[in-house]
C-alpha cells in the first residue's frame, strides 16, 4: 500500500474527512455501478489509514458483480470474501443471459443469495445480455422471471431485500414494467397468499409486500424494469422529458457507446421512438420525420 505522507485528504481534521467520506460513498441509483477497480473499494485500498477508516463504508457502498447466479457458483465466489465483511455487502449486480432463467430450471427456485452468505443484501441488480428473441419466447421469459422474483422475495430467506432492478438493454421488445406487474398479479392470485402487489405505475414500478404473519413485520420490495438503469430508476423523470420534447437525449442514452442517433436509419429511429412512447405511455405523437 502507498504511504499517506503527501495525502491532503488525511491532513484534514477527522470530522471533515468523515463528511468527505459520507459524500463519496453516497450511492446514486440512476447511474450504472462501476467495476470493482473503480468502485468505492478503490479508495479504501489506497493506503493503510484509508483502509482502516473507510473499508467498512466502502463495502456497504460498493456494488459487487457476478456473472453466475446459481448457488454453487455464488458460494465459490463469495468464499473469497472475509466472513466479517459479508454482512456489509448491500448490493449485487448479476449479468445474466436473456434466456438463462428460461433454460435453467433452478431459476424457478429464486435467487439463493442469503444461502450463499449475503444475508444483509438489500439490492439485486440484474442486467440481461444476449440477443432479442421472438414474442412467444419472450412471453415464456417473462413468466419465468415472475416466478424467479416471487420466490426470491418470499421463499429464499432474503429478509433484508428492498429492491430488484432489471435492465434489459432492448432485449425485451414486447414487454415492460406494466406487463411484468400484470403477470405477477395473476401469478400471485393463483399461487401465493404470502405476497401482494402494490402498483406504482406513475413511477414505473411496483412493490411486492409480504403480508403480516406470525408477528413478522411486513416488508416491501420494489421491482423496477427498464431499457437502461436511468429509465428503470427515473421512469417519471424520463416520461416528463419525453412529453416536453427531450427525445434525442433519451434516445441516445439507449444506444451503445459507439453509436449515435445520427447513425440510425429512419426505420430504426422510428422503432426506438415508438418503443419509448409505448413504455412511457406518451400519447402525444412524436414526428420522427422532423429529425431527418
Long-range contacts (C-beta under 8 A, 24 or more apart in sequence): 1-45, 1-46, 1-47, 1-48, 1-51, 2-46, 2-47, 3-47, 4-47, 4-48, 4-49, 4-50, 7-47, 7-49, 7-50, 9-50, 10-47, 10-49, 10-50, 17-53, 21-53, 21-54, 21-57, 25-54, 25-57, 25-58, 25-60, 25-61, 26-61, 27-61, 27-91, 29-165, 29-229, 29-233, 30-229, 30-230, 30-233, 30-234, 31-229, 31-230, 32-229, 33-62, 33-63, 33-65, 33-91, 33-93, 33-125, 35-65, 36-62, 36-64, 36-65, 39-63, 55-85, 56-85, 56-88, 59-85, 59-88, 59-89, 60-88, 60-89, 60-90, 61-90, 62-89, 62-91, 63-91, 63-92, 63-93, 63-123, 63-125, 64-89, 64-91, 64-92, 64-93, 65-92, 65-93, 65-94, 65-95, 66-92, 66-93, 66-94, 66-95, 67-94, 67-95, 67-96, 69-94, 69-96, 69-100, 69-107, 69-111, 70-104, 70-106, 71-106, 71-112, 71-115, 71-116, 74-112, 74-113, 74-116, 75-116, 75-117, 78-116, 78-117, 78-118, 81-117, 83-117, 86-117, 86-118, 86-119, 86-120, 87-119, 87-120, 88-120, 89-118, 89-120, 89-121, 90-120, 90-121, 90-122, 90-123, 91-121, 91-122, 91-123, 91-124, 91-125, 92-118, 92-121, 92-123, 92-124, 92-125, 93-125, 93-126, 93-127, 94-124, 94-125, 94-126, 94-127, 95-127, 95-128, 95-129, 96-126, 96-127, 96-128, 96-129, 97-128, 97-129, 97-130, 98-128, 98-129, 98-130, 98-131, 98-132, 98-133, 98-141, 98-168, 98-171, 98-172, 99-130, 99-133, 99-137, 99-141, 101-141, 101-144, 101-145, 101-148, 102-137, 102-140, 102-141, 102-144, 107-144, 107-147, 107-148, 108-144, 108-147, 108-148, 108-151, 109-151, 109-155, 109-156, 110-147, 110-148, 110-149, 110-150, 110-151, 110-152, 110-153, 110-154, 110-155, 110-156, 111-148, 111-152, 111-156, 111-158, 112-156, 113-152, 113-156, 113-158, 114-156, 114-157, 114-158, 114-159, 115-156, 115-157, 119-157, 119-159, 119-160, 120-160, 121-158, 121-160, 121-161, 122-160, 122-161, 122-162, 122-163, 123-161, 123-162, 123-163, 123-164, 123-165, 124-152, 124-161, 124-163, 124-164, 124-165, 125-165, 125-167, 125-229, 126-164, 126-165, 126-166, 126-167, 127-167, 127-169, 128-166, 128-167, 128-168, 128-169, 128-171, 128-172, 129-169, 129-171, 130-171, 131-171, 132-170, 132-171, 132-172, 132-173, 133-171, 135-173, 135-174, 138-172, 138-173, 138-174, 138-175, 139-174, 139-175, 141-172, 142-172, 142-175, 142-179, 142-180, 142-183, 143-183, 143-187, 145-180, 146-180, 146-183, 146-184, 146-187, 147-187, 149-184, 149-208, 149-223, 150-184, 150-187, 150-188, 150-191, 150-192, 150-195, 150-208, 153-195, 153-208, 153-210, 153-221, 154-192, 154-194, 154-195, 154-208, 154-210, 159-219, 161-219, 161-221, 162-220, 162-221, 162-222, 163-221, 163-222, 163-223, 163-224, 164-221, 164-222, 164-223, 164-224, 165-223, 165-224, 165-225, 165-226, 165-229, 165-232, 165-233, 166-223, 166-224, 166-225, 166-226, 166-232, 167-225, 167-226, 167-227, 167-228, 167-229, 167-232, 168-225, 168-226, 168-227, 169-227, 169-228, 170-227, 170-254, 170-275, 172-225, 173-275, 176-225, 176-278, 176-279, 177-204, 177-205, 177-206, 177-223, 177-224, 177-225, 177-226, 177-232, 177-235, 177-279, 180-206, 180-223, 180-225, 181-206, 181-223, 184-208, 184-223, 202-236, 203-235, 203-236, 204-231, 204-232, 204-235, 204-236, 204-239, 204-280, 205-235, 226-279, 227-254, 227-275, 227-279, 228-253, 228-254, 231-279, 235-280, 238-280, 239-280, 239-281, 239-282, 242-276, 242-277, 242-280, 242-282, 242-286, 243-282, 243-284, 247-273, 247-276, 247-286, 248-291, 250-276, 251-276, 261-291, 266-292
